[in-house]
Amino acid sequence: MTESSTTDRSPATAAAPEQHSTAWVQSWQRSETLDALRSLLDVSHRATPALARRAGLTHTEMAVLEHVMENPTGPSELAQRLGVTSAAASGIVDRLAARGHVERQPHATDRRRTVVAVTPTGREEVLGHLLPMFMELARVDASLDEDERAVVLRFLRDAERAVQRLL
């Protein structure tokens, strides 16, 4: 990085925020690493809708399945996560339950509440489509030595923090 680009990217500046943003964008230095990350984010964004189409589900139904596979969740929490009303979330859960992919279960500590949990057939549906990707990612990971893995891990965690700033 040149001295001028270091100065352009410095967070401290006397210029107005809009001018600083414009100057930073104009001085942006593309790199193969950042281009590859952008491409990965783009492909990842398109993966869930493609997976949903293959499984005969809506994008939102697939998002619910992915979420409850990780953590059985109450319908109101699902509504918040999806940015939909409780009634809409309930309808999504009803459709998934009718297909045998999820079931409502009593909450472990609060019997007045229910949680939505994935069923074995729902898990199989999702994992069946994801397995080829998981196998390829495991192969890529196994090809790294410990030093390479440490660098990749640091980069991915830092990139995740950067993206989370948008949420």
Secondary structure, DSSP 8 states (H G I E B T S, - for coil): --HHHHHHH-S--SS-HHHHHHHHHHT----HHHHHHHHHHHHHHHHHHHHHHHHT--HHHHHHHHHHHHS-B-HHHHHHHHTS-HHHHHHHHHHHHHTTSEEEEE-SS-TT-EEEEE-HHHHHHHHHHHHHHHHHHHHHHHTS-HHHHHHHHHHHHHHHHHHHTT-
